[in-house]
Amino acid sequence: MRPNSRLLLSLVSLLTLLTAAAYAQKRMCPKPPPSPFKHDGQIITSFDSRAGGMRTTLQHPRPLVRGAEVYYLAATFMHQDPRRPAVPPTLDLILVSATPAAGLRAGQQLAFVLDGQTRSFGQNVSYRSQPTADGTTLESARITLSYAEASALTRARRVAARVGGTEVELTNNHLEALREIVSLMAPSPSRWQTDALSSAR
């Protein structure tokens, strides 16, 4: 197996652990209509048995490269039922390092540059290291964004992630994938109204 193939398999395993999504569950949502967003990311909605609700997860196969440093992007959120009191929806944005030079370690500052303006988004960041089968270690940073923060990020034309002293720019393909998953965070009022009418009968 080629090194790139092993890396991709390790990355998929890590993202599965990070998002805690129950991909093995058979309780899946119906296949959605064709998306107006054009990108190579994979967006899956499934039942998360640990959290007890539906979770939508984005995994993007294209690397973000800056010199010798390589990162991958993922995102995930839990669906909220507006009929029940709950915390506002949030999006977990996950940046995974795929090379030793691109290490993500606790204490490093993670910020985003939106159209030239630096935004720290409250610095709600956590870090994790995960050993792989080939003996290497993948490191990741997870930042939790409010719906307003995620919307602001995806409205920008140019977005770069700044980790420590390194700045890596997201491609249009990555931004389109993020725009789609953020669009899925907003619940459809008509769906909940339909459910309420059905339960009242």
C-alpha positions in Angstrom: 0.0 0.0 0.0 1.4 3.4 -0.9 2.3 5.9 1.9 -0.5 8.3 0.7 -3.0 5.5 0.9 -2.0 4.6 4.5 -2.2 8.2 5.4 -5.7 8.6 4.1 -6.8 5.5 5.9 -5.3 6.7 9.1 -6.9 10.1 8.6 -10.4 8.6 8.1 -10.0 6.5 11.3 -9.0 9.6 13.2 -11.8 11.8 11.9 -14.3 9.0 12.8 -13.0 9.0 16.4 -13.0 12.8 16.6 -16.6 13.3 15.4 -17.9 10.2 17.3 -20.3 9.6 14.4 -22.0 6.2 14.3 -21.3 5.3 10.7 -22.1 1.7 11.3 -25.7 2.6 12.3 -28.3 1.6 9.8 -30.6 4.4 10.9 -29.7 6.8 8.1 -31.5 9.8 6.8 -33.1 9.6 3.3 -30.9 10.5 0.5 -31.1 14.3 0.0 -31.7 16.0 -3.4 -28.7 17.1 -5.5 -26.8 19.8 -3.7 -26.3 23.2 -5.3 -22.9 23.4 -3.7 -20.0 22.1 -5.9 -17.2 20.4 -3.9 -15.4 17.1 -3.3 -16.3 16.8 0.4 -18.4 14.0 1.8 -21.3 15.0 4.0 -23.1 12.2 5.9 -26.0 12.4 8.4 -26.3 9.5 10.8 -27.5 8.6 14.3 -24.9 9.3 16.9 -25.6 6.7 19.7 -23.3 8.4 22.2 -25.0 11.8 21.9 -28.5 10.3 21.3 -29.3 12.4 18.2 -28.6 12.9 14.5 -25.2 14.2 13.6 -24.0 15.6 10.3 -20.3 15.3 9.4 -18.1 16.7 6.6 -14.9 15.0 5.6 -12.9 16.6 2.8 -10.4 14.4 0.9 -8.3 17.3 -0.5 -5.3 18.3 1.5 -4.5 21.9 2.5 -0.8 22.4 1.7 1.6 25.1 2.8 5.2 24.2 1.8 6.1 21.0 3.7 3.0 21.2 5.9 -0.1 19.3 5.1 -3.5 19.6 6.8 -7.0 18.0 6.3 -10.3 19.6 7.1 -13.5 18.1 8.7 -16.6 19.5 10.4 -19.5 18.2 12.4 -22.6 19.3 14.3 -25.6 17.8 16.2 -29.1 18.5 14.9 -31.4 20.5 17.2 -35.1 20.2 17.6 -36.5 23.8 18.0 -39.6 22.4 19.8 -37.4 21.5 22.7 -35.2 23.8 24.9 -31.6 23.3 23.9 -28.3 25.1 23.6 -27.8 27.0 20.3 -26.4 24.9 17.5 -22.6 24.9 17.1 -20.2 23.6 14.5 -17.0 21.8 15.4 -14.4 22.6 12.8 -11.5 20.1 12.9 -8.0 20.7 11.4 -5.8 17.6 11.2 -2.1 17.6 10.6 -0.8 15.0 8.2 2.9 15.7 8.5 5.3 16.1 11.5 6.1 19.6 10.4 2.5 20.6 10.7 2.1 19.6 14.3 -0.9 20.9 16.2 -0.2 21.1 19.9 -1.9 22.6 22.9 -0.8 26.1 23.5 -0.7 27.1 19.9 -3.1 29.9 18.8 -5.6 28.9 16.2 -7.3 31.8 14.3 -8.9 32.5 11.0 -8.2 35.2 8.5 -11.4 36.3 6.7 -10.8 38.5 3.7 -7.6 39.9 5.3 -9.2 40.4 8.8 -8.0 38.1 11.7 -10.9 36.5 13.7 -10.2 34.4 16.8 -13.8 33.2 17.4 -13.5 33.0 21.2 -10.6 30.6 21.2 -12.7 27.6 22.2 -10.0 25.1 20.9 -9.1 21.6 22.0 -6.2 19.5 20.8 -5.7 15.7 20.4 -3.0 13.2 19.3 -3.9 9.9 17.7 -1.3 7.2 16.9 -1.7 5.3 13.6 -1.0 1.8 12.5 2.3 2.7 10.8 3.7 4.3 13.9 3.2 7.9 13.1 1.0 10.3 15.0 -1.8 12.5 13.7 -2.5 15.7 15.6 -5.7 17.7 15.4 -7.2 20.9 16.6 -11.0 21.3 17.1 -12.6 24.7 17.4 -16.2 25.1 18.3 -18.1 27.9 16.4 -21.5 29.3 17.0 -23.9 29.4 14.0 -23.2 33.1 13.6 -19.4 32.5 13.6 -19.7 29.6 11.1 -21.9 31.8 8.9 -19.4 34.7 9.0 -16.6 32.3 8.1 -18.4 30.9 5.1 -19.5 34.3 3.8 -15.9 35.3 3.3 -14.4 35.0 -0.1 -10.9 34.1 1.2 -10.3 32.2 4.4 -7.0 31.1 5.9 -6.4 29.1 9.1 -3.5 30.5 11.1 -1.8 28.0 13.5 1.0 29.3 15.5 3.2 31.0 12.9 1.8 29.1 9.9 -1.0 30.3 7.7 -2.8 27.9 5.3 -5.5 29.1 2.9 -8.7 27.1 2.3 -9.5 26.5 -1.3 -12.8 27.4 -2.9 -13.6 23.7 -2.8 -13.2 23.5 1.0 -15.2 26.7 1.4 -18.1 25.3 -0.7 -18.1 22.2 1.5 -18.3 24.3 4.6 -21.0 26.5 3.1 -23.1 23.4 2.5 -22.7 22.0 6.0 -23.5 25.4 7.6 -26.6 25.6 5.5 -27.7 22.3 7.0 -27.4 23.7 10.5 -30.5 25.9 10.2 -33.6 23.7 10.8 -36.5 23.8 8.3 -39.5 25.4 10.0 -41.9 23.7 7.6 -40.5 20.3 8.6 -41.0 20.9 12.3 -44.5 22.4 11.7 -45.4 19.3 9.7 -44.2 17.0 12.5 -46.2 19.0 15.1 -49.4 18.8 13.0 -48.9 15.1 12.6 -48.4 14.4 16.3 -51.4 16.5 17.2 -53.8 14.4 15.0 
